[in-house]
């Protein structure tokens, strides 16, 4: 096997807004570096560094490749470590799926997180076939990853991949869009939808951290995107970070910021999917255990403007209608219940997050939505 410098010009990274690489190291983040100074919580930095939707792309005639990686995964105490899965596509068809398991672990316990150091993992994939082919390596959605080494068959060539021909689609959302529960990084619902539609995905699904932050709006405003969608509401209601008075105004401001730089780009706002815990009860969500959730009755908070999901959908719909009536013809609304509704509740094992089957179904439903069809 021959080693390939990780700063080789033929290696492209898609689905990331910031990449730092040398000949022996490559690491990607899903928001620009300048946002770090404005990040309000270490959890934001953790989620931005997770590589949901990030792909390493190149063309080669190699019949085998190997990778040395150092992953930082997550484990909830009392449950198995979340799988850290790499998926390889060859000429658009999935060829291999393999896991890394020896890296660092962030262990989440009832008293807080702790860091358990680990070691680099080695991944080997062979039987790639003869001749030149386009490779797309999907990095794990549930971990931060540093690539330390890439090797390909002796004598093989390394060439750039063709630029994607589809729309550059940026999607911002919560853990529902981050998709840690998907069966692999290419099976989160945004990834499933992007593959079905032929779009070039930039997934800014940030588990627990979709709170209409201004630095995300500015990143979307300034990024090279042909279409933008937002899945908003569940983190805001689930953490009770905004009340009725603030939510609509914050959403208007977020959309205003995007429109400053992209006045005509197709823009979709998706309201929350079904969550039985918060449909008619206010947040915040409380963990019954580290692996499931519950709520507490808070009638006084409801009277003071705390939101339910039913109310949030009405507010989001009203915001979009007002802006459409104000002349924004390229703004649309999608009811999240059309992607995942009460009839899908069996695929909410923790009462909040769709499982792998739910993630895939959401992606296919989104790909069949009127907005997606209009984009072509």
PyMOL commands that set and color helices and strands:
alter all, ss='L'
color gray80, all
select helices_A, chain A and resi 33-38+42-49+175-178+185-187+189-197+214-222+234-239+244-261+299-303+309-325+336-338+342-347+356-367+370-375
alter helices_A, ss='H'
color red, helices_A
select strands_A, chain A and resi 2-4+12-14+18-22+25-29+55-60+65-76+85-90+93-99+104-109+112-116+121-125+133-138+144-152+158-159+168-173+200-205+227-231+266-270+286-289+292-294+331-334
alter strands_A, ss='S'
color yellow, strands_A
deselect
rebuild
show_as cartoon
